[in-house]
């Protein structure tokens, strides 16, 4: 009797687009590759140093969605849309030489979920219209296409409520449990479940706390907002809060600290435009980070808070000098 194939899907953790990408690929794989496969999920976060260890890819097939490339021979599938998708030029060259037809990269997509939907339709003739809602919201959230900051911060839609939980949960198994739900049920139905509802209400209180903290600590000058929340010892605040509180901010730079990493987040307002925008990914790449042109980050090892503060201030001054000049 044939053995059941095991598929591991690695996804960008604490990210609505990452979870949605994993859900969409689950459906694509079951529909076009193997309906009986045993699928498991593992969240990946950016950290200083090597992102992939040799024991990561434990499946018969292994996929990465919405996260950096690995040149491991064990990686079967890959989908990403970040400017800083490759850890090295060698990895980029490895991807360019790939002939499998199972690895896809396009920075022209605002979300990895939308990229996956495009690949599914054009390469696999797979158009699951029941996932149109998921694709829409992943693209809106990851592409920061909200009509205004209040819509992004107000948490009135099931999708933004689920975003709150995905970004704020401290349970490492929560999102892997949620992904099959995202792949098979409407967002409103998922968000209405009693366990999810309880977590949403708990994190809504944390969300309001973050609003108060960022309001009290934000330093806005020359269109650049800086705040340091490293003493809170956690991440997970809504990235649109700064623009809701400080509408004059064009760019934001912030520092957070957790046992896993120190993070410098660098973002730009979706509701403000500048004549000559800078690429935030390019700035962060200088310090070992990366991301998109409009939102990027740097991860440093735990214990390097003073270095993080120095780096953050350098970026703040660079961005502010661009306005003052």
SULQUI-V880151 format. One line per field, one symbol per residue. phi: phi as a letter, one per 40 degrees, with the letter a starting at -180 (. if undefined). burial: # if it has 24 or more other ideal C-beta (glycine too) atoms within 12 Angstrom, else .. Layout:
# SULQUI-V880151
phi=???
burial=???
This chain:
# SULQUI-V880151
phi=.ccccbbbbcbccfadcccccccccdcccccbbacbccbbbacbbcacgccbccccccccbbbbbgadcbcdccccbababcdccbcaccccccccccbcgbbbaaccccbcccdccccdccbbfbbccccdcccdcccccccfbccaccccbcfccdccccddcccbcbcccccdccdccccbbccccccccdccdcccccccccdcccdcccccbcbbafgbbbabbcccfabgccccddcccbdcccbbbabbbbccabbbcbbbccbbbbcbccccccccccbgbiibcbaaabbbcdgbcccccccccccdccccccccc
burial=......########################..#...#.##########..##....#.#.############..#############...#..##......####...############...#.#.#..#.############.#..#..##.#.#############....######.###.#.#..##....#..##..##.##..##.##..##.#..########...#############..##########.#############....#####.###.##############...##.###.##..##.###..#..
